[in-house]
Each structure stands twice: as structure tokens, then as C-alpha cells.
Amino acid sequence: MTSKLEQLKQFTTVVADTGDLDAITRLKPVDATTNPSLLLKAAAIPGYADLLSKVKAEAKGDVDLACDHFAVAVGSGILKAIPGRISTEVDARLSFDEAALLNKARHLIKLYDQSGVGRDRVLIKLASTWEGIRAAEKLEKEGIQTNLTLLFSFGQAQACADAGVFLISPFVGRIYDWYKKSTGKEYTGADDPGVQSVTRIYDYYKTNGYDTVVMGASFRNVNQIEQLAGCDRLTISPELLQQLSDDHGELPRKLKPGNHGEARQQLNESQFRWGMNEDAMATEKLAEGIRQFARDQEKLEVLMAE
């Protein structure tokens, strides 16, 4: 029997959650995603030393510009090894400023264009705040497709679909982390709250005919991936991709169109914010995720300033 990774690829687009070009070349995903944390790790890889020096020199002391150039250079390099798209993240510190998000997203697309990479191969990642979703709605109308990340609640998923975003990244592992810490309980299989969240969103999208792609993200173990086999896309770390590649057991499909989902409901801003207020897990993990990415962005800036 073929590996579980090859079986998964039959009904789910596999995305590499890394900036490590060697791992991407070895595991052959369709797409790849990066974020400030992954770019910081990439900057420590010896193979990126020359690139790091190059972008620092080109930026001439502009640290913000150096970070943007590095993100685009890493993304452009990854695109040479994959057939699909790269997701590049906007500075998390802009997550509550719609105008700033729009400006940064357009700037990143311009840098990719200057590198010879068309916008059809790039997804701009934005945090799933109300402002991020509104910015994504405008970018989509401009032909700049988006990946809404740090998504933890059903309300965030509803708002993203109504905004017409190309793709969402619900964070399976971080939802699991919160409930495990909150309850002290180990969750496995279909009882995993992160798995349940993505399954609910997937069924809702398919039932109501939304085109928005569901891409499960932030996995803690292979079992979570197996429970979501059949999801539109899954973005997976090299370590877990390797485990799937080494396992030759049977991998049945779990998610598929046709399962009953909830009726469509369009949220206005007050309903969205109230729903987030009522969901302690989503509120805490969204804020924590933005802070974490912001701190790693700051570390990357220190590296660029050295």
C-alpha cells in the first residue's frame, strides 16, 4: 500500500508549513505557507545566509523593507520547488488597521511582481480580525487573493466566507491546546475540539455553496490530520509530513461534500464582535497568536538591523 501521505494527496491538497526549502523539495507539497515565526527559523538556516546579507544590503538600513524583501525572496525561492502557491503574511502588528493592511499587502504583491512572480501564485495572509476580513474583501476585488489565518471561531469562518476570501486557515492544534489546558482532558479522534471546529466549518461551506477553501493548520499530531482527510487543503509541518510518508497504513477519507451543515447566516460587525466576546477560546488564541507573530517579527527586525 502507498504511504498515508500519498493517500492523503488523492483527496486533499497538501501544503508545507515551513520555509525550509530542503524539506519542501524532499516532501513535494503542492503549496507552501510562511509566517514571521517560520521566517525567523529560516533566517537561522545556513543556506539562507547569503540571501540575508543580500536583502540587508538592498534595503540600505530600512529594516521594515529588509523584512519584506526577505519574506518575498524566501517565498520566490520556494515557488521554484512547488507547482502551486506561497502564502506570505502581513505584519501582525497591523491586524487592527484596515488601511495599513491594504498598503502592506499591495506592497508585498509589488515586490513579488518585481521578482517575476505573478499574483496568481501568491496568497496574502491576514489575521482574521474584523479589520483583516474587511481588508481581504477589498483585496479580493482587486485580484489579490488572500489567506485568512489565526482563525479559531465559527463566526470568523462565517465572516470570511461572506467577504469572499479565497482561503481560510483554522488552527486545529491551538484550539486543541486551549481545551486541553482548560479541561485537563486529552482529546483524540473525532472528539478533538480542533478537529470538530474544522469539520463544522467544512460542512457549513459545502452546504451553503461557498467557494472559500478550508485549509486546516497548526497540527499537533498525525491523528488530527487523519481525522480531517478530505478537507480542501491541509498545511502540515515537515516533521508530520515525514511521519505520514513513513506510514503505509490505510487512510480513509473523513470529510466530503454532502454532509449536512448549518444554514447560512451573515454577520454584521456587532454580531461578529459579540460572538468573539462570547468565545473565550477564540478571543484568547487570536490575541495570543497576534502577539506571538508580532514578537517574532520584532526578532526578525533585530536580525535585519545587525
C-alpha contacts under 8 A as a table, 3 or more apart, distances in Angstrom:
res1	aa1	res2	aa2	distance
1	M	248	H	5.97
1	M	249	G	7.21
1	M	250	E	7.70
2	T	6	E	6.25
2	T	7	Q	6.68
2	T	248	H	5.75
3	S	6	E	5.29
3	S	7	Q	6.32
3	S	244	L	6.69
3	S	245	S	5.31
3	S	246	D	6.45
3	S	247	D	5.48
3	S	248	H	4.17
3	S	249	G	6.93
4	K	7	Q	4.91
4	K	8	L	5.94
4	K	244	L	5.16
4	K	245	S	6.09
4	K	246	D	7.79
4	K	247	D	5.79
4	K	248	H	5.66
4	K	249	G	6.43
4	K	250	E	6.74
4	K	251	L	5.85
5	L	8	L	5.06
5	L	9	K	6.30
5	L	241	L	6.92
5	L	244	L	4.87
5	L	245	S	4.95
5	L	247	D	7.94
6	E	9	K	5.12
6	E	10	Q	6.80
6	E	245	S	7.29
7	Q	10	Q	5.38
7	Q	11	F	7.70
7	Q	251	L	6.48
8	L	11	F	5.96
8	L	12	T	5.79
8	L	13	T	7.98
8	L	14	V	7.68
8	L	229	A	6.32
8	L	230	G	7.50
8	L	251	L	7.12
9	K	12	T	5.12
9	K	13	T	5.84
9	K	14	V	6.18
10	Q	13	T	7.99
11	F	229	A	7.41
11	F	230	G	5.24
11	F	231	C	7.76
11	F	232	D	7.76
11	F	253	R	7.60
12	T	229	A	6.68
12	T	230	G	5.18
12	T	231	C	5.83
12	T	232	D	5.37
12	T	233	R	5.26
12	T	234	L	7.00
13	T	29	P	7.95
13	T	30	V	6.59
13	T	31	D	7.95
13	T	232	D	6.30
13	T	233	R	4.55
13	T	234	L	6.57
14	V	29	P	5.38
14	V	30	V	5.91
14	V	31	D	6.91
14	V	233	R	5.86
14	V	234	L	5.44
14	V	235	T	6.21
14	V	236	I	7.41
15	V	29	P	5.25
15	V	30	V	5.79
15	V	31	D	4.59
15	V	32	A	5.03
15	V	33	T	7.14
15	V	233	R	6.94
15	V	234	L	5.89
15	V	235	T	4.32
15	V	236	I	6.16
16	A	24	I	6.63
16	A	29	P	5.80
16	A	30	V	7.88
16	A	31	D	6.39
16	A	32	A	4.57
16	A	33	T	6.34
16	A	235	T	5.44
16	A	236	I	5.26
16	A	237	S	5.99
16	A	238	P	6.71
16	A	241	L	8.00
17	D	32	A	5.92
17	D	33	T	5.12
17	D	34	T	6.49
17	D	235	T	5.36
17	D	236	I	5.06
17	D	237	S	4.78
17	D	238	P	7.10
18	T	24	I	7.73
18	T	32	A	6.90
18	T	33	T	6.29
18	T	34	T	5.91
18	T	38	L	6.00
18	T	237	S	6.29
18	T	238	P	7.03
19	G	32	A	7.98
19	G	33	T	7.52
19	G	34	T	6.00
19	G	38	L	5.88
19	G	39	L	6.30
19	G	41	K	7.71
19	G	42	A	5.62
19	G	74	V	7.03
19	G	75	G	7.89
19	G	78	I	7.52
20	D	23	A	5.49
20	D	24	I	6.41
20	D	42	A	6.23
21	L	24	I	5.03
21	L	25	T	6.10
21	L	77	G	7.68
21	L	78	I	6.05
21	L	81	A	7.71
22	D	25	T	5.18
22	D	26	R	6.22
23	A	26	R	5.11
23	A	27	L	6.08
23	A	238	P	6.27
24	I	27	L	5.33
24	I	28	K	5.70
24	I	29	P	6.63
24	I	78	I	7.65
24	I	81	A	7.14
24	I	82	I	7.76
24	I	238	P	7.70
25	T	28	K	5.52
25	T	81	A	5.95
25	T	82	I	7.75
27	L	238	P	7.64
27	L	241	L	7.21
27	L	242	Q	7.45
28	K	81	A	7.89
28	K	82	I	6.87
29	P	32	A	7.13
29	P	82	I	6.65
30	V	82	I	5.71
30	V	83	P	5.71
30	V	84	G	5.18
30	V	85	R	7.51
31	D	82	I	6.31
31	D	83	P	7.05
31	D	84	G	4.79
31	D	85	R	4.87
31	D	86	I	5.98
32	A	78	I	7.55
32	A	82	I	7.82
32	A	84	G	7.90
32	A	85	R	6.43
32	A	86	I	4.99
32	A	87	S	6.49
32	A	235	T	7.48
33	T	86	I	5.53
33	T	87	S	4.57
33	T	88	T	6.68
33	T	235	T	7.40
34	T	37	S	7.96
34	T	38	L	5.71
34	T	39	L	6.59
34	T	75	G	7.84
34	T	86	I	7.58
34	T	87	S	6.03
34	T	88	T	5.71
34	T	89	E	6.87
35	N	38	L	5.30
35	N	39	L	6.10
35	N	88	T	6.52
35	N	89	E	5.40
35	N	293	F	7.54
36	P	39	L	5.01
36	P	40	L	6.06
36	P	89	E	7.28
36	P	91	D	7.91
36	P	293	F	5.74
36	P	294	A	7.78
36	P	296	D	5.72
36	P	297	Q	5.37
36	P	300	L	7.63
37	S	40	L	5.17
37	S	41	K	6.45
37	S	293	F	6.27
37	S	296	D	5.48
37	S	297	Q	7.40
38	L	41	K	5.03
38	L	42	A	6.10
39	L	42	A	4.83
39	L	43	A	6.09
39	L	71	A	6.92
39	L	300	L	7.85
40	L	43	A	5.13
40	L	44	A	6.82
40	L	296	D	6.77
40	L	297	Q	7.78
40	L	299	K	7.50
40	L	300	L	5.78
41	K	44	A	5.37
41	K	45	I	6.94
42	A	45	I	5.25
42	A	48	Y	6.96
43	A	46	P	7.87
43	A	48	Y	6.07
43	A	49	A	7.14
43	A	52	L	7.01
44	A	48	Y	7.43
44	A	49	A	7.76
45	I	48	Y	5.68
45	I	49	A	7.15
46	P	49	A	5.33
47	G	50	D	7.34
48	Y	51	L	5.21
48	Y	52	L	6.10
49	A	52	L	5.10
49	A	53	S	6.37
50	D	53	S	5.16
50	D	54	K	6.16
51	L	54	K	4.96
51	L	55	V	6.24
51	L	70	F	7.57
51	L	73	A	7.78
52	L	55	V	5.47
52	L	56	K	6.27
52	L	70	F	6.86
52	L	304	M	7.86
53	S	56	K	5.21
53	S	57	A	6.25
54	K	57	A	5.23
54	K	58	E	6.24
55	V	58	E	5.03
55	V	59	A	6.07
55	V	66	A	5.57
55	V	69	H	6.04
55	V	70	F	6.12
56	K	59	A	5.29
56	K	60	K	6.56
56	K	61	G	7.11
56	K	63	V	7.81
56	K	66	A	5.56
56	K	304	M	6.22
56	K	305	A	7.94
57	A	60	K	5.42
57	A	61	G	7.69
58	E	66	A	7.50
59	A	62	D	5.22
59	A	63	V	7.04
59	A	65	L	5.83
59	A	66	A	5.11
59	A	69	H	7.96
61	G	66	A	7.90
61	G	305	A	7.06
62	D	65	L	5.35
62	D	66	A	6.19
63	V	66	A	4.95
63	V	67	C	6.28
63	V	301	E	5.90
63	V	304	M	5.90
63	V	305	A	6.05
64	D	67	C	5.26
64	D	68	D	6.41
64	D	301	E	6.99
65	L	68	D	5.06
65	L	69	H	6.10
66	A	69	H	5.07
66	A	70	F	6.07
66	A	304	M	6.55
67	C	70	F	5.07
67	C	71	A	6.18
67	C	300	L	7.10
67	C	301	E	6.62
67	C	304	M	7.03
68	D	71	A	5.17
68	D	72	V	6.21
68	D	108	L	6.87
69	H	72	V	5.18
69	H	73	A	5.89
69	H	111	L	7.28
70	F	73	A	5.00
70	F	74	V	6.02
71	A	74	V	5.29
71	A	75	G	6.07
71	A	88	T	6.98
72	V	75	G	4.92
72	V	76	S	5.90
72	V	88	T	7.55
72	V	108	L	7.17
72	V	111	L	6.83
72	V	112	Y	6.13
73	A	76	S	5.06
73	A	77	G	6.15
74	V	77	G	5.16
74	V	78	I	6.24
75	G	78	I	5.12
75	G	79	L	6.24
75	G	86	I	6.06
75	G	87	S	7.80
75	G	88	T	7.15
76	S	79	L	5.13
76	S	80	K	6.81
76	S	112	Y	7.41
76	S	115	S	7.43
76	S	117	V	7.02
77	G	80	K	5.49
77	G	81	A	7.31
78	I	81	A	5.40
78	I	82	I	6.63
78	I	86	I	7.44
79	L	82	I	5.23
79	L	83	P	7.05
79	L	84	G	7.27
79	L	85	R	6.78
79	L	86	I	6.60
80	K	83	P	7.78
82	I	85	R	7.57
84	G	121	R	6.51
85	R	120	D	7.79
85	R	121	R	4.51
85	R	122	V	5.39
85	R	123	L	6.94
86	I	121	R	6.47
86	I	122	V	5.15
86	I	123	L	6.18
87	S	122	V	5.85
87	S	123	L	4.50
87	S	124	I	5.77
87	S	125	K	6.12
87	S	147	N	7.03
88	T	122	V	7.27
88	T	123	L	6.33
88	T	124	I	5.29
88	T	125	K	5.60
89	E	92	A	7.90
89	E	124	I	5.87
89	E	125	K	4.24
89	E	126	L	6.23
90	V	94	L	7.64
90	V	101	L	6.97
90	V	104	K	6.56
90	V	105	A	6.46
90	V	124	I	6.99
90	V	125	K	5.98
90	V	126	L	5.92
91	D	94	L	5.83
91	D	95	S	7.54
91	D	104	K	7.97
91	D	293	F	7.94
91	D	294	A	7.10
91	D	297	Q	7.17
92	A	95	S	5.29
92	A	126	L	7.66
92	A	127	A	6.97
92	A	290	I	5.59
92	A	291	R	7.68
92	A	293	F	6.03
92	A	294	A	5.42
93	R	96	F	7.75
93	R	290	I	7.21
93	R	291	R	7.95
93	R	294	A	5.72
94	L	97	D	5.37
94	L	98	E	7.77
94	L	100	A	6.22
94	L	101	L	5.96
95	S	98	E	7.46
95	S	101	L	6.97
95	S	126	L	7.26
95	S	127	A	6.04
95	S	129	T	6.62
95	S	131	E	6.82
95	S	132	G	6.04
95	S	290	I	7.69
96	F	129	T	6.86
96	F	130	W	7.69
96	F	131	E	5.45
96	F	132	G	6.96
97	D	100	A	5.39
97	D	101	L	6.20
97	D	131	E	6.28
97	D	132	G	7.82
98	E	101	L	5.14
98	E	102	L	6.27
98	E	131	E	5.02
98	E	132	G	6.32
98	E	134	R	7.01
98	E	135	A	5.46
99	A	102	L	5.17
99	A	103	N	6.30
99	A	135	A	7.49
100	A	103	N	5.11
100	A	104	K	6.14
101	L	104	K	5.26
101	L	105	A	6.03
101	L	126	L	7.89
101	L	132	G	7.16
101	L	135	A	6.58
102	L	105	A	5.19
102	L	106	R	6.18
102	L	135	A	5.92
102	L	139	L	7.20
103	N	106	R	5.30
103	N	107	H	6.15
104	K	107	H	4.98
104	K	108	L	6.22
105	A	108	L	5.23
105	A	109	I	6.34
105	A	124	I	6.46
106	R	109	I	5.13
106	R	110	K	6.16
107	H	110	K	4.99
107	H	111	L	6.29
108	L	111	L	5.07
108	L	112	Y	6.26
109	I	112	Y	5.07
109	I	113	D	6.13
109	I	119	R	6.42
109	I	122	V	7.77
109	I	144	I	7.92
110	K	113	D	4.97
110	K	114	Q	6.23
111	L	114	Q	5.03
111	L	115	S	6.30
112	Y	115	S	4.95
112	Y	116	G	6.42
112	Y	117	V	5.10
112	Y	118	G	6.84
112	Y	119	R	7.49
113	D	116	G	5.08
113	D	117	V	5.07
113	D	118	G	5.63
113	D	119	R	7.21
114	Q	117	V	7.33
117	V	121	R	6.95
118	G	121	R	5.86
118	G	122	V	7.29
119	R	122	V	5.16
119	R	123	L	7.72
119	R	143	G	7.95
119	R	144	I	6.50
119	R	145	Q	7.84
120	D	144	I	7.94
120	D	145	Q	7.84
122	V	145	Q	7.34
123	L	144	I	7.43
123	L	145	Q	5.37
123	L	146	T	4.85
123	L	147	N	5.79
124	I	144	I	7.50
124	I	145	Q	6.47
124	I	146	T	4.62
124	I	147	N	5.75
125	K	146	T	5.84
125	K	147	N	4.55
125	K	148	L	5.65
125	K	149	T	6.30
126	L	132	G	5.75
126	L	133	I	7.79
126	L	136	A	7.53
126	L	146	T	7.31
126	L	147	N	6.39
126	L	148	L	5.06
126	L	149	T	5.86
127	A	132	G	5.74
127	A	133	I	7.89
127	A	148	L	5.73
127	A	149	T	4.93
127	A	150	L	5.46
127	A	151	L	7.46
127	A	290	I	7.48
128	S	131	E	7.85
128	S	132	G	5.50
128	S	133	I	5.87
128	S	148	L	5.45
128	S	149	T	5.77
128	S	150	L	5.92
128	S	151	L	5.71
128	S	156	Q	6.50
128	S	160	C	7.82
129	T	132	G	4.91
129	T	133	I	6.14
129	T	156	Q	7.80
130	W	133	I	5.23
130	W	134	R	6.28
130	W	269	E	7.26
130	W	272	F	7.66
130	W	273	R	7.88
131	E	134	R	5.11
131	E	135	A	6.12
132	G	135	A	5.10
132	G	136	A	6.11
132	G	148	L	7.79
133	I	136	A	5.00
133	I	137	E	6.22
133	I	148	L	7.40
133	I	159	A	7.28
133	I	160	C	6.08
133	I	163	A	6.85
133	I	165	V	7.92
134	R	137	E	5.07
134	R	138	K	6.60
134	R	163	A	7.16
135	A	138	K	5.29
135	A	139	L	6.23
136	A	139	L	4.96
136	A	140	E	6.00
136	A	145	Q	7.78
136	A	146	T	6.15
136	A	148	L	7.91
136	A	163	A	7.41
136	A	165	V	6.29
137	E	140	E	5.35
137	E	141	K	6.60
137	E	163	A	5.03
137	E	164	G	6.25
137	E	165	V	6.32
138	K	141	K	5.23
138	K	142	E	6.54
139	L	142	E	4.99
139	L	143	G	6.44
139	L	144	I	5.07
139	L	145	Q	6.68
139	L	146	T	7.48
140	E	143	G	5.12
140	E	144	I	5.07
140	E	145	Q	5.17
140	E	146	T	6.90
140	E	164	G	7.19
140	E	165	V	6.51
140	E	166	F	7.61
141	K	144	I	7.31
145	Q	165	V	7.03
145	Q	166	F	5.77
146	T	165	V	5.94
146	T	166	F	5.52
146	T	167	L	6.33
147	N	165	V	7.17
147	N	166	F	6.45
147	N	167	L	4.77
147	N	168	I	5.39
147	N	169	S	6.90
148	L	151	L	7.06
148	L	160	C	7.50
148	L	165	V	7.48
148	L	167	L	6.35
148	L	168	I	4.66
148	L	169	S	6.04
149	T	168	I	6.14
149	T	169	S	4.90
149	T	170	P	6.82
149	T	171	F	7.87
150	L	169	S	6.87
150	L	170	P	6.68
150	L	171	F	6.38
150	L	285	K	7.88
150	L	286	L	5.87
150	L	289	G	6.55
150	L	290	I	7.81
151	L	156	Q	6.36
151	L	157	A	7.18
151	L	168	I	7.32
151	L	169	S	6.12
151	L	170	P	4.65
151	L	171	F	6.07
151	L	282	A	7.77
151	L	286	L	7.20
152	F	156	Q	7.14
152	F	170	P	5.81
152	F	171	F	6.15
152	F	175	I	6.77
152	F	197	S	7.89
152	F	281	M	7.66
152	F	282	A	4.97
152	F	285	K	7.30
152	F	286	L	7.12
153	S	156	Q	5.28
153	S	157	A	6.62
153	S	197	S	7.61
153	S	276	M	7.38
153	S	279	D	7.47
153	S	282	A	5.54
154	F	157	A	5.07
154	F	158	Q	6.22
154	F	197	S	7.27
154	F	200	R	7.90
154	F	201	I	6.59
155	G	158	Q	4.97
155	G	159	A	6.17
155	G	267	L	7.66
155	G	272	F	6.23
155	G	275	G	6.51
155	G	276	M	7.38
156	Q	159	A	5.23
156	Q	160	C	6.16
156	Q	272	F	7.37
157	A	160	C	5.13
157	A	161	A	6.25
157	A	168	I	7.35
157	A	201	I	6.77
158	Q	161	A	5.34
158	Q	162	D	6.36
158	Q	265	Q	7.34
158	Q	266	Q	6.90
158	Q	267	L	7.29
159	A	162	D	5.21
159	A	163	A	6.17
159	A	266	Q	6.98
159	A	267	L	6.27
159	A	272	F	7.56
160	C	163	A	5.06
160	C	164	G	6.44
160	C	165	V	5.78
160	C	168	I	7.41
161	A	164	G	5.16
161	A	165	V	6.10
161	A	205	Y	7.75
161	A	210	Y	6.48
161	A	211	D	7.78
161	A	212	T	5.87
162	D	165	V	7.85
162	D	266	Q	6.74
164	G	211	D	7.79
164	G	212	T	6.71
165	V	168	I	7.50
165	V	212	T	6.05
166	F	211	D	7.45
166	F	212	T	5.01
166	F	213	V	6.14
167	L	212	T	5.24
167	L	213	V	4.42
167	L	214	V	6.01
167	L	215	M	6.96
168	I	212	T	7.19
168	I	213	V	6.28
168	I	214	V	5.39
168	I	215	M	5.95
169	S	214	V	6.50
169	S	215	M	4.92
169	S	216	G	5.52
169	S	217	A	5.75
170	P	197	S	7.93
170	P	198	V	6.49
170	P	214	V	7.61
170	P	215	M	6.72
170	P	216	G	5.28
170	P	217	A	5.89
171	F	174	R	5.70
171	F	175	I	6.42
171	F	194	G	7.16
171	F	216	G	6.37
171	F	217	A	4.86
171	F	218	S	5.08
171	F	219	F	7.56
172	V	175	I	5.43
172	V	176	Y	6.33
172	V	193	P	7.85
172	V	194	G	4.12
172	V	195	V	6.16
172	V	197	S	7.60
172	V	198	V	7.24
172	V	216	G	6.44
172	V	217	A	5.86
172	V	218	S	5.58
172	V	219	F	5.86
172	V	224	Q	7.77
173	G	176	Y	4.96
173	G	177	D	6.08
173	G	194	G	6.29
173	G	217	A	7.42
173	G	218	S	4.92
173	G	219	F	4.60
173	G	220	R	5.20
174	R	177	D	4.85
174	R	178	W	6.30
174	R	194	G	7.55
174	R	218	S	6.67
174	R	219	F	7.97
174	R	285	K	7.20
175	I	178	W	5.29
175	I	179	Y	6.49
175	I	193	P	6.54
175	I	194	G	5.05
175	I	281	M	7.23
175	I	282	A	7.97
175	I	285	K	7.69
176	Y	179	Y	5.39
176	Y	180	K	6.02
176	Y	187	Y	7.58
176	Y	192	D	6.53
176	Y	193	P	5.77
176	Y	194	G	5.21
177	D	180	K	5.19
177	D	181	K	6.13
178	W	181	K	5.26
178	W	182	S	5.97
178	W	281	M	6.50
178	W	285	K	7.78
179	Y	182	S	4.88
179	Y	183	T	5.83
179	Y	184	G	7.65
179	Y	185	K	7.65
179	Y	193	P	7.26
179	Y	281	M	7.85
180	K	183	T	5.47
180	K	184	G	5.11
180	K	185	K	5.24
180	K	186	E	6.07
180	K	187	Y	7.27
181	K	184	G	5.35
181	K	185	K	7.66
187	Y	191	D	5.91
187	Y	192	D	4.81
187	Y	193	P	7.54
188	T	191	D	5.71
188	T	192	D	5.29
188	T	223	N	7.52
188	T	224	Q	7.87
189	G	192	D	5.91
189	G	195	V	7.95
189	G	223	N	6.59
189	G	224	Q	6.90
189	G	227	Q	6.37
190	A	195	V	6.43
190	A	196	Q	6.66
190	A	227	Q	6.54
191	D	195	V	7.47
191	D	196	Q	6.98
192	D	195	V	5.24
192	D	196	Q	6.23
192	D	224	Q	7.70
193	P	196	Q	4.94
193	P	197	S	6.09
194	G	197	S	5.12
194	G	198	V	6.50
195	V	198	V	5.42
195	V	199	T	6.14
195	V	224	Q	6.41
195	V	227	Q	6.83
195	V	228	L	6.79
196	Q	199	T	5.08
196	Q	200	R	6.08
197	S	200	R	5.27
197	S	201	I	6.35
198	V	201	I	5.10
198	V	202	Y	6.01
198	V	214	V	7.89
198	V	216	G	6.70
198	V	228	L	7.82
199	T	202	Y	5.11
199	T	203	D	6.14
199	T	228	L	7.29
199	T	255	L	7.12
200	R	203	D	5.31
200	R	204	Y	6.13
200	R	261	G	6.99
201	I	204	Y	5.04
201	I	205	Y	6.15
201	I	214	V	7.79
202	Y	205	Y	5.27
202	Y	206	K	6.23
202	Y	214	V	6.44
202	Y	231	C	7.19
202	Y	255	L	7.79
203	D	206	K	5.25
203	D	207	T	5.93
203	D	257	P	7.08
203	D	258	G	7.82
203	D	259	N	5.99
203	D	260	H	6.27
203	D	261	G	4.64
203	D	262	E	7.68
204	Y	207	T	5.25
204	Y	208	N	6.19
204	Y	260	H	7.66
204	Y	261	G	4.38
204	Y	262	E	5.47
204	Y	263	A	7.36
204	Y	264	R	7.60
205	Y	208	N	5.39
205	Y	209	G	6.00
205	Y	210	Y	5.04
205	Y	211	D	7.56
205	Y	212	T	7.44
205	Y	261	G	7.68
206	K	209	G	5.19
206	K	210	Y	6.32
206	K	257	P	5.78
206	K	258	G	7.24
206	K	261	G	7.54
207	T	257	P	7.59
207	T	258	G	7.02
207	T	259	N	7.41
207	T	260	H	6.35
207	T	261	G	5.40
207	T	262	E	7.38
207	T	263	A	7.77
208	N	261	G	7.87
208	N	263	A	7.08
208	N	264	R	6.24
213	V	232	D	6.13
213	V	233	R	7.43
214	V	231	C	6.69
214	V	232	D	5.50
214	V	233	R	6.29
215	M	231	C	6.90
215	M	232	D	6.07
215	M	233	R	4.36
215	M	234	L	4.91
215	M	235	T	6.65
216	G	228	L	7.83
216	G	231	C	7.37
216	G	233	R	6.56
216	G	234	L	4.78
216	G	235	T	6.33
217	A	234	L	6.11
217	A	235	T	5.16
217	A	236	I	6.70
218	S	235	T	7.50
218	S	236	I	7.21
219	F	222	V	7.56
219	F	224	Q	6.60
219	F	225	I	7.08
219	F	236	I	6.81
219	F	237	S	7.83
220	R	224	Q	7.26
221	N	224	Q	5.83
221	N	225	I	7.20
221	N	240	L	7.04
222	V	225	I	5.16
222	V	226	E	6.27
222	V	240	L	6.27
222	V	243	Q	7.46
222	V	244	L	7.22
223	N	226	E	4.96
223	N	227	Q	6.18
224	Q	227	Q	5.21
224	Q	228	L	6.58
225	I	228	L	5.24
225	I	229	A	6.29
225	I	234	L	7.68
226	E	229	A	5.19
226	E	251	L	6.87
226	E	252	P	7.93
226	E	254	K	7.87
227	Q	254	K	6.15
228	L	231	C	5.68
228	L	253	R	7.81
228	L	254	K	6.00
228	L	255	L	6.16
229	A	251	L	7.79
229	A	252	P	7.25
229	A	253	R	5.10
229	A	254	K	5.38
229	A	255	L	6.16
230	G	233	R	7.92
230	G	253	R	5.38
230	G	254	K	5.92
230	G	255	L	4.64
230	G	256	K	5.94
231	C	234	L	6.88
231	C	255	L	5.72
231	C	256	K	7.28
236	I	240	L	6.44
236	I	241	L	6.24
237	S	240	L	5.49
237	S	241	L	6.16
238	P	241	L	4.92
238	P	242	Q	6.01
239	E	242	Q	5.22
239	E	243	Q	6.47
240	L	243	Q	4.95
240	L	244	L	6.28
241	L	244	L	5.15
241	L	245	S	6.15
242	Q	245	S	4.88
242	Q	246	D	6.17
243	Q	246	D	5.16
243	Q	247	D	6.28
244	L	247	D	5.24
244	L	248	H	7.97
245	S	248	H	7.58
253	R	256	K	7.55
256	K	259	N	6.87
267	L	270	S	7.96
267	L	271	Q	5.64
267	L	272	F	5.85
268	N	271	Q	5.38
268	N	272	F	6.14
269	E	272	F	5.07
269	E	273	R	6.15
270	S	273	R	5.17
270	S	274	W	6.00
271	Q	274	W	5.11
271	Q	275	G	6.01
272	F	275	G	5.18
272	F	276	M	6.34
273	R	276	M	5.11
273	R	277	N	6.14
274	W	277	N	4.91
274	W	278	E	6.22
275	G	278	E	5.15
275	G	279	D	6.34
276	M	279	D	5.08
276	M	280	A	7.40
276	M	282	A	6.48
276	M	283	T	5.81
277	N	280	A	6.71
277	N	283	T	6.58
279	D	282	A	5.48
279	D	283	T	6.21
280	A	283	T	5.19
280	A	284	E	6.00
281	M	284	E	5.33
281	M	285	K	5.97
282	A	285	K	5.27
282	A	286	L	5.84
283	T	286	L	5.39
283	T	287	A	6.26
284	E	287	A	5.33
284	E	288	E	5.99
285	K	288	E	4.92
285	K	289	G	5.84
286	L	289	G	5.15
286	L	290	I	6.22
287	A	290	I	5.26
287	A	291	R	6.21
288	E	291	R	5.13
288	E	292	Q	6.08
289	G	292	Q	5.06
289	G	293	F	6.18
290	I	293	F	5.30
290	I	294	A	6.01
291	R	294	A	4.98
291	R	295	R	6.14
292	Q	295	R	5.22
292	Q	296	D	6.33
293	F	296	D	5.13
293	F	297	Q	6.04
294	A	297	Q	4.99
294	A	298	E	6.23
295	R	298	E	5.04
295	R	299	K	6.32
296	D	299	K	4.95
296	D	300	L	6.16
297	Q	300	L	5.02
297	Q	301	E	6.23
298	E	301	E	4.97
298	E	302	V	6.31
299	K	302	V	5.05
299	K	303	L	6.32
300	L	303	L	5.02
300	L	304	M	6.27
301	E	304	M	4.96
301	E	305	A	6.14
302	V	305	A	5.04
302	V	306	E	6.37
303	L	306	E	5.43
